[in-house]
Amino acid sequence: MLGVRCGRLSRAVLLRSETQVIKIVDKSPDSLREKTSLGHTPMHLAANWPAGVSILLNAGANNLMNEPDNVGLLPVAYASYSDCVASVQLLVGADCAFYHEDLLPDCYSDVFRHPITWSSEEIAKFMLQALADRRRRLAGIASQELPYTVKKRIDILPAKVIDAGAALVYKLLKQNHVRLPPSLVVPSTWQTIYHLLHSSVFEENPESLTYWADLFYNAGFHDFTGYDESRRNLLMENRYMSVFWHFRDLPRYMDLYLWYLRKGIRLGHKIFRKTDEGDWIPHTPGAFYVGSFIVTILSGPWIDLSSIMKMQLRSLLTKVVDERTSDSCKCACSIQGCHALTSMLKERRRIQRVLIRLADEEYEHDQFLYQFPIFLASLLNITNDGWSFFPAEILRFLTFERLEMTHTCCFYHKEKGCNGYFDVFDDNDRVEIQEEESADLIQLEALMSEFRHVYTKLGAPLPEFLQGYWTTRMDKVMSGKEAINEEEASRIRELGVTWEPREQRCATPDFITRPSYDARYVTVDENVISRPPVERQKRRHSF
């Protein structure tokens, strides 16, 4: 039938003949083991026929509920795909499996894909509640069967809906030779139910992500952190599928991130990284991942923020920028480690380099980098209330970049693809680079002292200061026309730095426009802010 080999029972099921199905099963019980060439059992074929499901269950074919077809789908998945509430209820009521122990589901074969994407809300809620009940059963068995030391380590409570630790609990029970029904199988790749919100399943979903997050939470799924050795939380689940996400993802995921924050997930929570010695230590805060996601989308073409979206974005970015937890990197681009604000600027620079590699010449100018902090300051209504964290970090990073210094913080590993992986900079390389760029480091600190003084004295907003005084000053520094004073020259020579002539570096980006005030009237001691005509081979890396 339709080019698929079927046995007698399978044909009777497809014909929806109750009389024939009962007659064939009574006469030949072995027919229950039939499979089509696609791996479909009679239960698969009856999935959207409640009467047939009931006949097969009454005939003792419960084992058929737990057999996948050739693509790994179970009968309950077909019942859900058919939007057949009665069949789903019959199968779940008979304690059918949601997952098969020998198969690892992806986002497309996951049994919950269709219920939360296209099926009725009734099926979705029913299956979610069933999963929650099964996880409570799993917790109850674990609380009785596992040793006390193990239960204490993974925080097992009899009535808890296990989510983040479900795969580990299932594995430990199997290792302790505890017999478990197929309905309690947990795939080894399971993380949390919320991970479905970060998969491509929801590219097709018309509902908001927070709608489903509320359903998950109300069903009892309250685990957001700690599902592997890295202690990754859900703020860190950015899905890098291409250079840019689609812009339509922005409002949905902003809402979801704000929902996570309301539920108590912390932007300052750090993911753990594994050291060369095999130890796990805290490293990158969740704010880095949220900030990088936002920058990635905002760096795409044809971005037009509505007033409502601006309110969402302002709310989320304010929380991200205000998060002062830093990583453990040691680099002069930031003060005392990189912060979320620094990570957003690095992500912007990384995207620029990707675009340049794609031969898009319009991104060659530094305007792509400079536009973002100006946009950010305007969106967040940053005023000049004196020298504070925001202008200090922005000006330090941009000055570091304009001086063409080398980052020695965590950097993007291009061999791993556009998936947000970062490597920790080698300590020996860091020391060597900082020694080579010691003159630049001195100049950076001197410039930052100057900018702090001028920014405070002028009282101009940060965008105006960047487009005016900072740009003029850095053009002058990078022109190589200023002479270095003798005291500075002597100090730099002692560090072993040699000087050779070089050509003028970066010109002023085309988009820069000068503000109305005249920066020449600001008095600054420039004796130690001159830039020698030095040329070295910079060992830059992309983030």
N, C-alpha and C positions, 0 to 999 in steps of 0.2 A: 504494500500500500504506500503510495507516494514515494516509491523507490526505497522504502525502509522494510527490512525483513521483519515480519511479525509472526508470533505463534498464534495458536487458536484463541487462547485466553486474551492476548493483547488485542486481537481483532475484535473480539466480543466487547472488550472494554471501549474500544474506539467507536463501536456501533451503538454504545450506550444501551446494551441489552442486558437488563438485570437477570432475566430468565437464563440466558446463555451463560452468563458469568457464573451464576450459582451452579448450573448444571456441570460446567467444565471443571470447576473447583472441586465439586463433590466427586466427580468421576475420576479426575486426575489431579490430585493435590500437588504433584510435581510441576504442574503448569505454572504455579506461583513463582517458580524460579526462572521463568522466561525473561529474555532480554532482547530488545530490538538491536539492530546494528549500530544504533546511536547510544546504546547502554541504558535505554529506558526500561524500567520494570513495569509491570501492570499498575503499580501504585503511581508511578510518574504519569502514566497515560490517563489515570482516573483522577488526577489532581484537581481538575475543575468540574468533577462530577461527584458531589457529596454522597449520592446513593452508592456509587461504585466504591468509594473509599470505605464506606461503612461495611459493605459486603466483604471486602478484602480483609478489613480488620477483624470482623467477626469470624472469618475463615482462618484466623491465626497467622495472618501475613504481617504481623508487626515488624518483623525484621526488614521488610521491604521499605519501611519508612526511613530507614537509616542507610540505604544504599544509594550512592551518588551515580549519576549517569557519566558518560564519557567526558563531559566538561566540568564535572565536579559538583553539579547541582542536585540537591535533594528534593524529594517530592513536595515538601512544604514550600520550597522556593517556587515551584511551578504553581502551586495552589495560590500563593501570594501574587505571582505574575498574572494569574487569571482573574485576580480580584475576587476570588471565591471565598468569602468569609466562612461559610459553613465547613468547607474542606479544611481550611486552616484551623478552625476550632476543633474539628475531629482529630486531626493529626497531632496538634499540640496537646489536646486532652489525652491522647494515647501515649504521651511522653516521647514524641519523635525527636530525633537529633536535629540541631540547628547547624552543626558542623561535623565533618568527618575527621577522625583522628589522623588519617594518613594523607589528608589534603590540606594545603595552606591556601585559604581564600584570599583573593585580591579584592580591590574595591568593586570589581564588576561581578564576581561570583559570590560575594558575601550575601548571606541569606537575608540581610536587612536592607539590601540595596533597593529593591523594588518597593517594599512597604513604605520606606521613608521618602521615596521619590515620586511614585505614581499611584500606588494603591490607595485605598480609602483610609481615612484617619482611624477608622475602627480597627482595621487589620494592624496598622502600625502600633497603636496603643496596646492591642491584645498581645502582640508578639513581644513588645518591650516589657510588659508586665510579666509575661511568661519567662523571659530571660532573667528578669530581676528575681523571680521566685526560684529559678534554678540556681542562681548565684548564692542565694540564701541557703539553699540545700547544700551546696558545695561548702559554704562556710561552716554549716553545722557538722558535716562529716569531718572536715578538717579539724574543728575544735575538739572532736572526740578521738580522732585517729593519729594526729601528728604529735610529736614530742613537744613538751612545754617550751623548750628553748627555741624551737622553730616557730611556734605560734606567737611567742613574744616578739620575735624578730620581725615578723610580717604582719603583726597587728590583726589577728583573726578574732572576730567576734561572731558568735553563733547566728545572730539576726542581721548581720551586715550584708549588704549587696556588694560582693567582691567584684571589683572592676579592674583597677590598675594592677593588682597582684594576682588576678585570676589564673593566668597562664602558669605562674610560679607555683601557686597552690595546687593546681591540677598535676603539675609535674612532680611535686613532692609526694602527693598521694599515690601516684603511680609507682614512684620509686620505693614507697613503703608497702607496695603490693596490696593496696586497697582497691577493691573492685568497685568500679563506677559505671553507671548506666550510660549509654550513648548520648542521652539528653544532656549530660553534664560535661561533655567534651569541650575543652577550651583550646583553640589553636595556639601553637607555640608563638605565633607572631602577634597574638592579641595584645593590644596596649590599653585603650579605653574605648568605650562606646562613642566618646566625643571625637575620636579620630575620624569617624565617618564624616564629620563636618568639615574636615580638612582634606578630604579626598575628592577626586573628580566626580564622585557620585552627585555632588551638589551643584555641579555645573548645569545639570538638567532640572534642578529642583526649583519650583516656583516660589516656595515658601521662604521666609527669612530663616537664617541660621539660628537665631535666638528662639524662634518658635520651637524648633526641634530640641535645642538645648534645654528649654523649659520642660519639654516632655521627658527627656532623659532624666533630668534632675528630679522631677516629680515622681518618676518611677523608682527612685532610690539610688541612682548612680551619682555618687558624690566624690569620686576619686579624680583628682586633677594632677597629681604629682606622684613621682616615685615609681614608675613602671619599669625602670631598668637601672643599671648601675650608674648612669649619668644623671639620674634624678631630674630628668627633663620634665618640664611642665607644659601645659597646653598653649601657653603663650609662645612657645618655641617651635610650634608645629607649622612653620611657613612652608608652603608647597612650591618649590622653585621648578616649574615645568618649562619655563622659557626665560628669555632675557627679561620680558615684562609680563606680569599678570595682565589679564584683561581689566580695563578700567571699571567694568561693571562689578567686579569683585570687591572694590574698595568699600562702599557703604555697608555691604553685608558683613564683611570681616571686621570693619570698625565696630559695628554693633556687637559682634561676637566677642571681640577683645574687651569691650567695655562691660559686657555681661560677665566674662571671666573675672574681671577686676572687682565687680560687685559681689561675686561669690567668694572673694577672698584670695584669689591667685595673685601673688606678689610680683611686681615688675622687677624687684630687687633679688628675687630668687635666682640662684646661680646654677647653671648646668655644670656637672662635674666632668672633668677631663682626666684621661688616664696618663700618668707620667711614664717616663722610660723605665722607672723602677716597678711599674705595675700598680701604683697607688692611684686612687681616685681622689681628686682635689677639686674644690669649687673654683669656677673660672668665669664664665660669661653670664651676665644677668639677662633675665627675660626681656628687659626693656630694649636690648640690642636687637632682638629678633623682630619685635613689633615695629621698632623704628626703621629697620632695614626693609621690612615689607612695605611700609608706607612710602618710603623713598623710591622703591622699585616701581610701584604703580604710578607715583607722581612724575616719574621720569619718562613715562611713555608719551607718545604723541597725542595731540588733540584732547588734552585734559581741560575740562571746563567744569569747575566746581560750582554746584548750586549753593544757595544760601543755607539750605538744610545740611548739605554735606559739609560745608565749611564749619558749621556748629559742631557736627560730629568730630570732624578732624581736629578742630581746636581743642575740644574736650580731651580727646585721646592723646594728642601731641603734647598738651600741657602736662599730662601725667607722665609721659615718657621723658620729656626734657627735664622735668623736676626730679626724676629719679637719679640720685647722685651715687648710687652703687657703681663702682668701677670694676673693671677686670684687673688681672694681675700683670698686665703688660707694662713694659718699661720702654717708653718712647717719648721723645721731646715734643711730639705733636699734641700732647695733652698733659695735664698736670695730675700726677699721682694716678696713673692708669687711664685707660680709655673709658669714657662715659657713653651713655646712650646717644648724646648729642654728637660726640666724636664719631661714633659708629655710623650714624646717619650720613655724616660728611664723607666718611670713607666709602660707604656704599655708593654715594653719588659719584665719587671719583672712579670707583670700580666700573660702574655702568658707563661712564664716559669712555673708559678704555675699551670696553666691549664694543661700543659704537664705533670707535676709531678703528678697531680691528675689522669691523664690518665695512670699512672704507667710506664711512659717512663723514665727509670732510667738514660739515657744518659744526661738528662737535670737537674739532681740533682746538678751538679757542677755549680759554679757561672760563668763559662766560657760563658754560654749562654747570660748572662747580659753583661759581659766585652767585648765580641766580637763586640757588636754594636757600642759603642763609638769609638773603634779603626777603624772599618769600616767607620764610619761617618767622622772621622778626615781625613782619607785617601781619601775618595771620594771628600770631600770639599777642599782638599789641605790645611788643617789648618797647618800653620807653627808656630814656636815658636817666636812670635814677642813681647814676654813679657807677663805679666799676663793680661788676657782679659776675656771677658764674657764667651767664649766657654770653655776654660780649667777650669775656676773657677766653672762653673755649673757642668761640668762632674765630676771633682774631688770631689766636695762637695757631689754630689749624691752617687757616688760609695763609698766614705768614710763613709757616713751615713749608707749605706746598710751594709758595711763590719763591722761596729760597732754594727750592729743588733739593731739599734734604731727603734723607732715606728713612723710611719708616722701619722701626725695629719692634713694632707691636705685632699682635696676631695678624696674619694676612691670609687672604683668599687663595685657595689652592686650585688653580685652574684645571689641573688634571682630573679633579673630582667632579667637574661640571658645575652648572649653575644651581647648586643645591645648598649653598650657605655654609659649607665646611671651611673652617679656619685652622691654620697651623700655628703653633707657637714658635716664635723666633728663637733661633739658636743663641745661647748666651755668649758663646765665643765670637760669633759673627757680630753680635750687638756691640760688644766691647771694641772690636776692631773698627766697626763703622763709626762709632762715637768718637774714637780717637782720630780717625781720618777727618771727621767733620767737626772737630773741636772748635775751629774758628767760626763755623756756621752756628754752633750752639751758643757761643759767646754773643754773636751778632743777634741771634734770635732773642735771647734774654734782654739784650739792650733795647731792641726794637719794642719788645713787649712792655718794658718799663716806660718807653716813650709814649706808646699808644695808650697806656693807662693814664698817663698824665694829660695827654691831649684830649682823649675821650671825655675825661671828667671835666676838663676846663671848658671845652666847647659846648657840652650839653646837648649836642645834636643826636637825633635818633641813630641807631646802629646802621640802617640802610644808607642814610645820608653820609655817615662817617665812612662807611666802606667805599661808597662811590666817589667820595671826595678826598678827604685827607689821606686815608689808607692807600688808595690807588696812586695818588700823586707821590706819596712817600716811597712806596715800593717800586714805582717806575724809576725813581731817582736812584734807589738802592741798587736795582738790577741793571742800571745803565752802565755801571762800571766806571763812571766818570769821577766819582768821588775819591779823593786821596785818603789813605789810611794814615792815622797819626803814628808817630814814632813809637810811643809807648805800647800801643796795640800791636804794631808790627813786631816789636821785640818779644811780646808775650806769645804771639802766634808762632814765631820762629822757634822758640823754645819747645814748642809742641811737635816740632819736626815737619811742619807743613811747608811745602815749597810752592811758589807761585809761578804761573805761566800765563801769557796773554790769552784772552778768549774773546769771542764775539759777544755782542749784546744779546741778552736772553729775552724772555717773554715780553712782548709788547702789551700795552693796555688793551684788554678785550674791547671789541667794537661796541658792546651794549652799554659800556660805562658812560654815564653823563655826569657832569660836574654840578654840584649844588650851588646855590647862589652865594654862599659865604666864601670868603677868601682865606684859605688855610695858611697863607703866608704870614698872617698877623699873629699866628701862634708861635710863641718863643720856645724852642727846644734846644737842649744842648746836643749837637750832632757829632761831637768829637769822637764818640765811640760807636757811631751808627753807620760808619762808612763801610762799603763792601769792596774788598780788594779784588782786582781782576784775576780771579783764580779759576782754573779749569781742572776738574777731577772727573774720573769715571764714576758716575753715580750708580749705585747698585739698588735701583728701585725695584719694588715688586708691586704687583697688583693685589688688591684685597680679595 
